[in-house]
């Protein structure tokens, strides 16, 4: 039931996607694995020691290997013991691409 309610709030369908992301909030940062992506947000696997909370604003830096990362501003829309869901401030390509 909870998954159905979360899906209804999403602007677009989530696509499973394997890539890495660096989550930066204030002076703290965590490397994490992406779970899924959409034009309006993404889900990640919650990294160990993550201190973030719903409503925090973060910079996400998406990357698939050596080279430039793609920065995206986002707000934490939901957080559980295993996952974090972000809502982007601006719609993004799937996967996010440089401006």
C-alpha positions as CSV (number, residue, x, y, z in Angstrom):
1,X,0.0,0.0,0.0
2,X,2.8,2.5,0.9
3,X,4.6,1.8,-2.4
4,X,1.4,2.5,-4.3
5,X,0.9,5.9,-2.5
6,X,4.6,6.8,-3.2
7,X,4.2,5.9,-6.9
8,X,1.1,8.1,-7.3
9,X,3.1,11.1,-6.0
10,X,5.9,10.7,-8.6
11,X,5.9,12.8,-11.7
12,X,7.2,10.0,-13.9
13,X,8.0,6.3,-13.9
14,X,11.2,5.2,-12.2
15,X,13.6,3.2,-14.4
16,X,16.1,0.8,-12.7
17,X,19.6,2.1,-13.3
18,X,23.0,1.1,-12.1
19,X,25.4,4.0,-11.6
20,X,27.1,5.8,-8.7
21,X,26.3,9.0,-7.0
22,X,28.0,11.3,-4.5
23,X,25.6,12.9,-2.1
24,X,26.8,16.2,-0.6
25,X,24.9,18.0,2.1
26,X,26.6,20.9,3.9
27,X,30.1,19.7,4.8
28,X,29.2,16.0,4.7
29,X,29.4,13.6,1.7
30,X,28.5,9.9,1.0
31,X,29.1,7.7,-2.0
32,X,26.1,5.5,-2.9
33,X,24.6,3.3,-5.6
34,X,21.6,4.5,-7.6
35,X,18.6,2.2,-7.4
36,X,16.4,4.0,-10.0
37,X,15.9,7.2,-11.9
38,X,13.1,9.3,-13.3
39,X,12.9,12.8,-14.8
40,X,11.7,14.1,-11.4
41,X,13.9,12.3,-9.0
42,X,15.9,9.2,-8.0
43,X,16.2,6.5,-5.5
44,X,19.5,5.3,-4.0
45,X,20.6,2.7,-1.6
46,X,21.2,4.4,1.8
47,X,24.9,4.5,2.5
48,X,26.3,3.3,5.9
49,X,26.5,6.2,8.4
50,X,24.2,8.4,6.4
51,X,22.8,11.2,8.7
52,X,20.4,12.8,6.2
53,X,16.7,13.4,7.0
54,X,13.6,14.1,5.0
55,X,13.5,17.7,3.7
56,X,17.3,18.1,3.6
57,X,18.6,19.7,0.4
58,X,21.6,18.0,-1.2
59,X,23.8,18.2,-4.3
60,X,23.9,14.9,-6.2
61,X,26.9,14.2,-8.4
62,X,26.1,11.3,-10.8
63,X,29.0,9.4,-12.4
64,X,29.6,6.1,-14.2
65,X,33.3,6.0,-14.0
66,X,36.3,8.2,-14.5
67,X,35.5,11.6,-16.0
68,X,33.1,14.4,-15.3
69,X,30.2,14.0,-12.9
70,X,26.7,15.5,-13.4
71,X,25.6,17.8,-10.6
72,X,21.9,17.9,-9.7
73,X,20.2,19.8,-6.8
74,X,17.6,17.7,-4.9
75,X,15.5,17.5,-1.8
76,X,15.1,14.3,0.2
77,X,11.4,13.3,-0.2
78,X,11.6,10.0,1.7
79,X,14.1,8.0,3.7
80,X,14.1,4.5,5.1
81,X,16.6,2.3,6.7
82,X,17.7,0.9,3.3
83,X,16.8,3.6,0.7
84,X,16.6,7.4,0.1
85,X,14.3,9.0,-2.4
86,X,15.2,12.4,-3.9
87,X,13.1,14.9,-5.7
88,X,15.0,17.1,-8.2
89,X,14.6,20.8,-8.2
90,X,14.5,20.7,-12.0
91,X,13.6,17.9,-14.4
92,X,16.5,15.8,-15.6
93,X,17.3,13.4,-18.5
94,X,17.4,9.7,-17.6
95,X,20.3,9.3,-16.8
96,X,21.2,12.9,-15.9
97,X,23.4,14.6,-18.5
98,X,25.6,17.7,-18.3
99,X,23.9,21.0,-19.0
